[in-house]
């Protein structure tokens, strides 16, 4: 999770991801499935793009979990 999300705090986003079976880590690697990015995303976004890790916004995350 990186940047400022429209309606979720980082803690709420983490809880939502975990509640739907996901795992949240503090860094991005080639094993990372997705990066959830909001406004003013930082180095995690840069690393995801360099590694070819898919980047999703909050709205896409909500679609992925069926909200």
N, C-alpha and C positions, 0 to 999 in steps of 0.2 A: 504494500500500500504506500503510495507516494502522492504528495500534493494535497490540496484542499478539495474535498468532495462536496458536491452541492448540498446534500441533506444528511450525510453521515459523518460522524467523527471517526477518527482512525480506530478507536476502540469499538465503536458500533460496527464498522465495516469488518473488523477482525472477527467479532462475535458472529456476524451474519455468515461470513465465509466458513467459519468453523462449524456453525450450526447445520450447514449444508454439506458437511463432509470434506471441506477443503482444509488445507494447511497454510499457515501464514508464517513467513520467515522474515528476518530482518535484512536479508541481502538477496541479490539476484544472481543466479548462476544459469548455466546451460540446462540444468535440470528443472528450472522454474517453469511452470505451466503457463501462468499469466501474471501480468503486473496490472494492478488496479491503480489508475492514475487520474488525478484531478488537476485543478489549476495550480500553477507554480510548482509542478513536479520537479524533482531534483535529479540527483545522480542515479537513482534507481531506474528512472526512465531512460536516461542515457545508456546505462548498462544493458537494459532490456533491448533497446534498439540495436546496439552493437552485437548482441548475442542472438538476435532474431526471435526473441521471446514476444509472444502476442501481448499487446497492451489493450486493456479494456477500460471504458469509462463506467461510472456508477450505473448509468441507465442500462448498459449492456450486461453488467453483473446482475442486475435485477431481472433482466430477461433470461439470463442463463439459469437462475435459480427458480424461475417460474413465478415471479411476482408481477 
